[in-house]
Amino acid sequence: QVQLVESGGGLVQAGGSLRLSCAASGFTFSIHTMRWDRQAPGKERELVAGISGGGIPTNYADSAKGRFTISRDNAKNTVYLQMNSLKPDDTAVYYCRAIIARRLYWGQGTQVTVSS
């Protein structure tokens, strides 16, 4: 079965960095676009970044441009989100997302908290 397991979240001061990882299994990872979403308290879940199966970033949220970098290692079935210059507004639960055979899958999420 499809599994997406995020890790790497934590508490960081404003201006700091974190690297999130999402380990995928149960499908052919290298041919699927992968995305990172986030959901802040009281807000809707929103797209942060996407990357094609071949490793080309497909889009970034305006809030992520210039600070976040999405990447993937198809040999490890893992997608990453490098987050630099973090701001308190980046505080959210970050989710890895994939659409497999027209079904939407999210991981359990990893909490990122940025203190001012």
Backbone hydrogen bonds, N-H to C=O, Kabsch-Sander energy under -0.5 kcal/mol:
donor,donor_aa,acceptor,acceptor_aa,energy
3,Q,25,S,-2.5
5,V,23,A,-2.2
6,E,4,L,-0.5
7,S,21,S,-2.2
10,G,111,Q,-0.9
12,V,113,T,-2.7
14,A,115,S,-2.5
15,G,86,L,-3.2
16,G,13,Q,-2.2
18,L,83,M,-2.2
20,L,18,L,-0.5
20,L,81,L,-2.7
21,S,7,S,-2.6
22,C,79,V,-1.9
23,A,5,V,-2.6
24,A,22,C,-0.5
24,A,77,N,-3.1
25,S,3,Q,-1.9
29,F,27,F,-1.5
31,I,28,T,-1.3
32,H,29,F,-1.8
34,M,51,I,-2.5
35,R,97,R,-2.1
36,W,49,A,-2.9
37,D,95,Y,-3.0
38,R,46,E,-2.4
39,Q,93,V,-2.2
43,K,40,A,-2.3
46,E,38,R,-3.0
48,V,36,W,-3.3
49,A,36,W,-1.7
50,G,59,N,-2.2
51,I,34,M,-2.5
52,S,56,I,-3.0
55,G,52,S,-1.8
58,T,50,G,-2.0
59,N,50,G,-0.9
61,A,48,V,-2.9
64,A,61,A,-1.6
65,K,61,A,-1.4
67,R,64,A,-2.1
68,F,64,A,-2.8
69,T,82,Q,-2.5
71,S,80,Y,-1.6
73,D,78,T,-2.9
76,K,73,D,-1.0
77,N,73,D,-0.6
78,T,73,D,-1.8
79,V,22,C,-2.0
80,Y,71,S,-3.2
81,L,20,L,-2.1
82,Q,69,T,-3.0
83,M,18,L,-3.3
83,M,81,L,-0.6
84,N,67,R,-2.0
84,N,82,Q,-0.5
85,S,15,G,-0.6
86,L,16,G,-2.4
90,D,87,K,-2.2
91,T,88,P,-1.8
92,A,112,V,-2.0
93,V,39,Q,-2.3
94,Y,92,A,-0.5
94,Y,110,T,-2.9
95,Y,37,D,-2.6
97,R,35,R,-3.0
98,A,105,Y,-2.3
99,I,33,T,-0.5
100,I,98,A,-0.6
100,I,103,R,-2.6
101,A,99,I,-0.5
103,R,100,I,-2.1
105,Y,98,A,-3.1
107,G,96,C,-1.6
108,Q,4,L,-0.6
110,T,94,Y,-2.0
112,V,92,A,-2.9
113,T,10,G,-2.8
115,S,12,V,-2.5
115,S,113,T,-0.6
